[in-house]
């Protein structure tokens, strides 16, 4: 699909006069702070608006991309030739003593985590410090390796997800159980099907607030020792998929690439599987480092690195 001249009036008619924006920079809306503009941009603030915008783009044949927190993506320097639908679907509703429903555009941290922890509800607190919206958390099965001895394991969002309201790729709105998502490590059915999360319901566990806050402090301390501060080092998290028993970051480090620079981008000095924006980095700078890591690791170790971030737009 390509953006056509008659798409604009058709989208204006479908989405409402004045709701479409033109040439909106995408870099500020991503954690990498990299990328060109979107030709067309729409802010979906309710589940109905989100479902309607996605459906309209499909019906009209408009190339589109659904943007949440903008983590785990790299937007091309030339931007996106089509419609970017920004999920701003809010709403945090406590359904009973243990269940909470949140809109797809709600940020898990700090908004949803703060709201649930304040009520003494545990589950989401493990993901403190990780940038994501609710929709993005389901897309990637948000996870975190909890460091404390009594819980030293990887915690996944699927463990507390009860159900979600979605728009299927066939255009039907449904409430689906957690099993529908066929979660894996960094995987979900959303990678295979063009479904759209509108909201999600989580089943939490009552815990003392002081316990939850202690775990959050420990998790943040663990992250600070290993991961970039996004205010200082904008990034998209891990670039390459996990290699069981070896680790992509370890391979890159063993090849002597930690700290390597290209333009405004660099392989992070604390974690070799993360590329950071050191100021003014372009998507091409990042791609050069990705290619360097792939080629060097393949040549020196025989392992093939596979990217886990999403590439959006024109490079």
Steps between C-alpha positions, in 0.01 A plus 500: 500500500609856432355832608290652222381853436136413567576338836508831687141614426375147559675479836380847599146391428544175695686634803356848532602845380803637678609168653769418245840665541760534224877441509522421872856422621515148643840519672363670818237224527755218517746399772781506240424867413573412137290515185340722240139622480173322436312627196173468693447469876190423706462497879258227611379586850227240557458131414233595246729755332786252487286224352343742252836643386654156448189386314490811282864461398438138407183575305660785306824313431708762683842382622489540877699435814374485859731687737496475878789597727744461211729253676659208313475677164730687266336750266675568170657839433254564218203439729179311427312536171148450627286533812644459849227429754621605845330298773407743775220281636493571872296382794594300809196331654511275806233236442521339846755434774752329268418591139585813305416594140719746312481658156753396237675836510551509878869494589579201720771709666440722680122536466360149533770377738456799731122460502507130586783518754321781684214252554731225618462294182805313374589360161577799282754637748768267359504705178594828664730711282412323175342736242184353349130553451249229587460416132876480451538284810267240351664524157840396640393307812676757720750329729768568757760285675429571867834510683415428866583144620144413600373576149800462271313414183359669193154645564263538203192718452304191396511380862258773610303561179142376527346622174515773239260684276630492145412588143584194293663518160158400363351818648310337789516631857546218750596436861763226501667305785872495566533169311404675177834681488715184481773682691868411473826676580466839324214343305123507474227431246517872419821431307305265272156661482407861435290525817484822701483512881242750622522428875618228736389361835757382753448281805726622779617360834447696826834573666626752758582829334838516676594160351403612151698820529806314630493267200459797269808669651704181460388456140585861417844466661562183296393674178710809575814286523442337160270712286519856365314787660268597213537869583875479444518215249186465287470146369257225401614236750657177384570503127548127441297201610613289792729208414446230762811404690715765333336842491517743212656771715773268622591405143520864393711582806736208437555636149626825653214719376375639831536880484545505121369822341351591165385856449276594790430140604698260713493146635429560868804469727308305766290270280620400154152402378381859530574779253457853635443841349789713622355812344382560147516134399325400180333173412783440256751532786312233692470275195876525445562371854242225459673385181840521667388287793334242276795466265764493773318247720428273202862515382661451840256268677277341235184625673235686300348797682131565438350842576204523735413867455252614233612713206241758400484722194755584234875466555 
